[in-house]
Structure formats: C-alpha cells, structure tokens
Amino acid sequence: MKSIELNESVTTFLSTHRLFEEDEIQQVQLLHRLDLVKAFGIEKGMSIIEIGCGQGDTTVALADAVGKDGKVIGIDIASRNYGSPLTLGQATDLIKKSALGERITFHFEMDFDTFDSNEVFDIAVLSHSSWYFKRPEDLLRYFKKLRKMAKRICFAEWDLDFTHIDQHSHFCAASIQALYSNFVNNDGNIQNLFHKIQIQELLEKADFHIEKQCTVNAMYLQDAKWEKSYTNSIREEFVDAPPMIQSMVNSYYELMNTSNDNEQSLNSFIICAR
C-alpha cells in the first residue's frame, strides 16, 4: 500500500483513543472520515444518529468530535456477520472496547423504518451509505423520517463528477456494480448510484433546506483499487444479462481496466441541511 502522510488530527486521535494504532489501512480511512466530520460541523456534546454505520469508519470520527458528553447511535440493516476482512461485529467490538466505546451504541439488523425513538437528535448522518439503497423512494422515505427526528442532516457520498482522469476507474467500477445489482441479486456495497443533484432534490422533497455543499478530497483512499478488483471478479456473471447490457458493460470494463493500477478514488461530496 502506498504510504500516506497522516496529519495531526489522525495522530492525536490514535494517541488519545488507542484505536487503529497498528492498522495502516484503517488509519488512511480515518484520515478521510475526520475530514468529513470536520466539514459536517460536529460540536462537543451533540447527539448524533448515523444511518448505515457499517464497520464504524465514520462513527469513530463522530464520537471523537462529540466528546465525552456527546453520543452517537449507529444503525445498520446488515447483520454482525456481514463484511470483510473484519465483519461488522468484529470491527465494532474493537471500537466498543476502546475509549470511545461508552459514547457509541450500535444497532445491527435494524431497519430504520422500524426504529423508534422519541429523542430529537442534533444531527443525522449518512456517510457513504446511500448507494446501498436500491431505489430513490427508499432514500426519500428515510429523509422524511429523519426530518422529524433530527435538527440537521449531514450527508456524504462519492462524487460521480470526477475531476481527474485517474478517477475514471472508480467511476466505471461503481457503474458496473450498479448495473450488476439490477441483474443479479446480491448484498454488495453498491445497489444504485445517486448523483449529488439527486440527493439535493430528495432532501428538499423531505422539507430540508440546504445550507452547505462542498467537496472533500478522497483521491488517496484505497477504495478505487478495492472496487476495481471486486468488479473484475464478477465479470462472468453478466452472461445472463441482455446482449445490449453485456455490450455496454464490456465497454465499461475496458475503460475501467485502462487505469493500469494508477486508479485513484472519487472524491466525496457533502451536503448539510436543516
């Protein structure tokens, strides 16, 4: 893995919470998640509800930002046994044993549609979790429920408007996987793609008012290589797709694989609304 220089925020996090000290991959992910949370404007003492918390990559950054008097509730529809190389259960058990553990509550196999709480949270967060939603109407339903449960919402996702040619491989991999999910039933990370304009429109339909939009650099992350590798592993499964889809997918594969291992990840876009 290419060495990434860690900034003061990451080194302070590592020394303070004694978490991810020997995990270089997770340290790089942490660098980006701390940048996202900084852009969200999280303050000490806040209460946060995070939808699609996964293995807790953003959760720990949120918990660090809210401090010992704040709290984060992470919800995910997946089971504790989902995920690799660590399952959600294994990853979050490590987090719970850390100094941040008392600030975080995880709920797995929890459909947000059935989640019941009378609390009004300071902020609702969806961080790189929207592509798990198969349909925009499902995402809109979540936004409408969050409108009643949170004062603000902070949203982050991969930005399809890539600005550097080396990001095209990640874009192609994501597009292929979205098509794959339309023809092969799977529980992969990408079920659909949402452009930032579409997210803005869905938030406004849910009666949120956009107050901030920005882009956070993520080109250095490992995700582009991971997604390219996984996408190549499922190529043969398109054999049952209609011929026209196979032709289009093959074109995307050729474009994706011209990166010659120089691929860089898409950036993250952020939308904050109240």
Beta strands, then each sheet from edge to edge (+ up, - down):
strand 1: 47-51
strand 2: 71-76
strand 3: 104-108
strand 4: 121-127
strand 5: 150-158
strand 6: 210-216
strand 7: 268-273
sheet 1: 3+ 2+ 1+ 4+ 5+ 7- 6+
end
